[in-house]
Amino acid sequence: MNVQSEIQSGSIFTEDFKSQPYWWDRSPRPVLPDVTLPATVDVAVIGSGYTGLNAALTVVRGGRSVLVFDAEDAGFGCSSRNGGQISTSIKPEFEDLAKHYGENAAIAILGEGQRALDWISDFIKSEEIDCDFGVRGRFHAAHNPAQYEKLARDVANPPKGLDIPADVIARSDQHSEMGTDTYHGGVVFHKHATLDPGRYHQGVLDRALTAGVQVATHCPVSALERDGKLWRVKTARGTVMARDVVVATNGYTGPLTPWQRRRVIPIGSYIIATEELPVETAQRLMPHNRAYSDTRKVVYYYRLSPDKRRILFGGRVSITETDPRRSAPLLRRDLIGVFPDLEGVRLSHSWMGFVAYTFDTMAHTGQQDGLYYAMGYCGSGVSMASYLGMRAGHKVLGDAEGKTALASPQCRPL
């Protein structure tokens, strides 16, 4: 049966199929009380995802009043739609970064990825956020022999000061990591982690609200205008005057902030969840419950659900299509390509969200025309969005902790 036939017949979907994130079953988008917009506020934050909430939490704990705006429910975007995989988040390799910035800057940039990974682990622990967080490692698989050799060389010769705990797994030993012959070996990065992104977002939201952050949902900002030293933040529900504004819209950045909009490319990222699998099948296919990815240019990323009963499989199977029912058969085909044993598996969920790519494939944070911003996580934003949101908050406060090697213009486009 071809993809079109599968869509029409619905044969690949379970009876209770949902075209919304699997994570929302456990953490539905929160229904927050209507906020009476204040006349003035110290800091307005546009966007209630990981970036915006971590910025808001940092600022309110620094003694400033904070109002967060969102056009939808809190966390409606990719903060509750991602795969819950956490890596070091920096995509360019050392050689490319060193060529453009010099070796010291390259080490500093790559170090930010490691710091973001360490920071989110400490943050979740210190805030006691129950989100199924675990440092389970990631198996990065080579899709051809040349890529395996490159992975092995990179692990054997890391840049000085950037040693990352990792083990090379030959193809002959691959079944110790995953139940497939599709790949040609790979590398286990031991510090990489996973979590439930819906529960993590809810945890950050709860702490922000408890700390005194106001969150106005279904309240899109229609205009930002300078008025002396203040910003006039216009919405259909009224206007708020703010001393500072943080733009935290990432893949949903629109005409409100044209400078930022020109510098990020929204790209749809699609994920499916399988029906519940037999325990022995899930254990055989993913014996260590790691995160998984591969070396293809258009990458796949996948993992077991927190209860170890389903496989969540993501990728970028379409440039323009945003209907999860149409993307689901394509992802299912690719899932079966990796794990042929899953022929016949049905899908319980299919969803998508927009990530933001930048022209140099790195996240950026800084201040432009008086607006603070952090965005452009290039599909690896769980730790980096949280970390740079925190850094942006400190920048607003004028703290030294606001400094980062990813701050523009020091980190100019490649």
N, C-alpha and C positions, 0 to 999 in steps of 0.2 A: 504494500500500500504506500503511495507517495504522500508527501507532506500535505498537499491540498486535500487529499482524501481523508487523511487522519484528522485534519481540522474539521472537515464537514461531518465526519462520522462521530467524532468525539471518542473514538475507541481507545485512545491513549490516556484519557482522563478518568480519574476515580469519580464515583457518584457525588462525592462532596467536594469536588474540585473548586478551588478559589483562585481567581486572578488577582491576588494580593499577596504581600509578603507572608511567608511561613511564620515569621517572627510575630506578626500581629495576632496570631491565634492566642499566644500567651501574653502579649503586651499590646492590646488594642491602642490605637492612637488616643491619647488622653483627651477627655472633655474638660476643658478648663473653664472656670467661671468668667463671665464677661468682665473686662477691666475698664473702669472709668479712666479715660486717659488723663493724666495730670497735665497741667498747663506747662510745667517745666520739669526737666529731669537732667541729672548730670550727664548721663550717657545713654544714648539710644543705640540698640543693637538690631540690625536687620538680618533676620535668619535665626531659627531656633534649633539648628542642628548641633553637632558636636562643637564646631567652631564657635558659634554664637553663644551657646550656653556656658562653655568653659571660659570665654571672655567675660561674660556677664558675672559668673560666679567669682572670678578673680577680682573684678572691679568692685562688686558689692561688698566683698570681704575687705576691700581696701578703703571702705568708708564712703563710697559714692552711691547715689541712687541710680538705678538701672531699669530701663524698660526695653523689653525684647519684643519686636514685631515679627509676625509671620503671616504670609498670605493664606496659609492652610493650617491644618492642625500642627501642633508642636511636633517637630521631627518627622514631618510628612515626607521629606525628601530622602536622599540616600543614607542619612544617618540611621534610618530604620529599614533600609532596603538592601544594604550591602551583605556580603557573605560572612562577615564576622571574622575575617582573617587579619592578623596583625603582623606586619613585617617591619623592616627598617625603612621602607617607604621611599628611598631615593633611587630613582631609576637609572640616571646616567652612571656610567662606570668611572672608576678613578682616572683612567687614561684620558677620557674625554673631558672630564672636569679639570684635570691638571693642564691640559692643552689650552683651555680657555681662561682659567683663573690662576694657574700656578699650583704647585703641589700643596702648599700650606692651606690655601683656600679650599682645595679639593678635599683635603683631610677634614677640614672644619665642616664642610657641607655634609660629607658622609657621616661624620660624627653626630650631626644633628639627627639623622635617622636612628642611630643607636640610642641617643638620649631620649628621643620620642618613645621608643619601645620600652626603655627602662622607666620613663616617667609614667606612662599609662599603667604599668604594673603597680608602681608605688601608689598612684592616685586611687586606683580601684581598691587597693588594700586599705589605705588610710581612710577612705570615705566609706568603707564597708559596703560597697555596691555589689549586690548579689546578681551576677550576670553570667554565670557559668564560665568565668575567665579561667584559662589554664595555659601554662607554657608547655605545649605539647610538641612543638617543633613543626617544621614544614619540610616536606619532601618536594624538591624542585627537580622535575624530571626532564631528561634530555630527549628531544623528539628525533634526534639522529646522532650517529657516532661522533660527528665533528663537534656538536654541541656538548656531548659528554666530555670530550677531551678538553674543551675550553673550560667547562665547569671545574674539572679536576685541576687544571693549571691555576685557575683563579683561587681555589681553596688552598693550594699548596704555596702560593706566593701572594699573600694579602699585602696591601700597603702597610708600611710601618705604622703602628699605633692603631690599626683598624682590624685587629684579629677578631674574627667572629667564630664562635664554636660551631664547627661543621664537620661532617663526615661524608666522604665520597662513597657511594654505593654502586658497585659494578652491576652490569646487567645480569650477571650470573647470580647475584645476591638480591635482585630486585624484589623477589617475592617476599623477602623479609619485611619489605616496606609497603608493598601494594600488590594486589592480586591481579596482575596484568602482564602481558608480554609486549604491550604496545610500545613501551619506551626502551631506551638504551642506557639505563642506569640514571643516576642523578646524585643530588647532594641533599643531605639533611641539615637544615639550619636549626640548631637546637633551641635558640632563644625565641623563635617566633611563636606566636600564640593564637588562640581563638577565644571568642566570646559570643554571647547572644546580643546582637546589636540593638534589638528592641529593648531588652531589659537594661542594657548599659545606658541607652539614651534616657529611659525612664528614671534611672538612678541619678543621672546628672541633673535632669529636670527637677526631681524632688529636692535635691540639695540646693539648687538655685532658688527654688520657691521658698524653701525653709529659711534661706539666708536673706530673703527680702527682695529678690528679683521679681518684677512684675512682667508677666508674659501676656501679650495681646495677640491671640490667634484670630485667623480669618480677618486680618486687619492689614491688608497690603499698603505699603508706603507708596504714594503716588508721585511725590515730588520731594526733593531736598533742595533747600535754598539757603544761602548765606544771609544772615541778618546781623551785621557787625561781627561780634565774636561768637555768636551763637548760630546754631542750625535750626531752620524752620522745617520740621518733619511733618509733611502733610499726609493725611489719610481721609477716607470717607467718613470716619467717625470723629474727626477733629484734628487739630494741629497741636503739636508738642514742640516746645523750644528745648533744644539740647545743647550742652556745651561741646560734647564730643559725639561722634557717630562711628560705629564699627560696622563694616559691610562684611557679612558672613554668609553669602548666598551661593558660593561655589558653582555647582552645575546648573543652578537655577538663576544665575546672574542675568539681569535683563536691562532694559533701556533706562532704568532709574539711575544706574551708575555706568555711563558709556565707556569711561576709561577702562574700568575693570572688564566690562563686557567684551571689549576688543581684544583682551588678552587671555581669555579662556574659551575653550571650545567644548560645548556640552556634547557628550557622547553617551548614548544609551548603553547601559550594562544590564544584561538579562540573566535571570536565575530561575531554575526549576527545583522543586523538591519532589522526590519520589514518594510513592506510597510506602508504608512500613515494610521493611525487608525482614526476612528471617534473621535472627540474631547471628547465626553461623555465617550467613552470607556477608553481612556487614563486617564481621570480624575478619573474614578471609580477605575481603577486598581492601580494607583499611585497618590492618591489625593494631596500629599504634594510635589511632584516632588523631592523626595529624591534620594540618592543613596541607593542601596539595596544589601545585601549579606546574606549568611546563614552559619550555623555552621557545615555543612558537611566538611569532611576532604578535599575532592576535591570540592572546593567552587565554587558557582555560584556568579556572580556579574552582576547587571543590573540597568537600569535607563531609564528615558525618554530622547529623544534627546532634544537639547536646544529649539527647537520650539514646544516641547511637543506633537509631532505628531507620533513618532515612539518609539518603545522599542528597546534598545540596550542591548543584552543579551550575556554574556560571560562566559566561563568556560574552563576547560582543559579536553576535551572529547577524546583526543587521545595522545598517547605517541610518535608515529612515523609519523602519517599521517600529511602532510602539505598542502594538497589540500583543499582550502576553500570550494569547491563544495561538497567534501565528508564530511567535518565536519559540514556543514550547516544543513543537515537533523537531525543530532544527537543533535545539540543545539536546533533546532526547537522543537524536541520531548521533550526535557527537559523544554523548555519555556512553552509549552502547559501543561506539568506536573505541573508547578507552577500556570499557569493561564489557566484553561480548557476552558474559554470563547474564547480563541484565536484559537481554532480548526479551521483549514481552512486558517489561516493567511499565506500570502506569504512573501518572503524575498527579499529585494532590494539589500542587501550587505552581503558579508561574507568575513572575512579576518582573518589573524593570524599574530603573531609576536613572537619573542623569548624573554622571561624574563629570568633572571639569579637567580637561587636559590643557597644558600650556605649551607654547612653542618650543620651550627647552626641556619639556617633560619633568619639570621640578615645581614644587609648591613655592609660593611667594607670599611674603607678608611685608607690610610697610605702611606708609602714609602718602596719599596722593590727593592734592587739592584739599587738604584738610580732613580727608576721610581715612580712618584706619581700616585696614583690610587684611584678610588671610584667606587664601583659596588656591585652587589649582593642584589638587592632590593626585591627579592622574590615576585614579582608581585604587590608590593605596592610602586611604585617608583616615582609617579608624584611629590610629595613634597620632598621626601627623596633624590631623584636623584638631584633635583635642589639645595636643601640645602647642600648636601655633595659636589656637584660641587663647590658651593660657598666656602665651607670650604677648599676644596683642593686648590682652587685658592689662598686663604689667606695663606695656608701652603707654597705654592711656594714663595709667597712674604715674608715669614718669619714673618707674623703678628700673634699676639696672637689669633685673630679670627679663626685661623686654627685649634685650639684645639677642639676636640670632644670626647665624651665618646665612640664613635664607631670606634676610630682609633686603628688599630692593632699596636703592639701586645698586648696592654692592654686588648682589647676585644678578648680574645683567643677563639678558637672554643669550643663549648659545648661538 
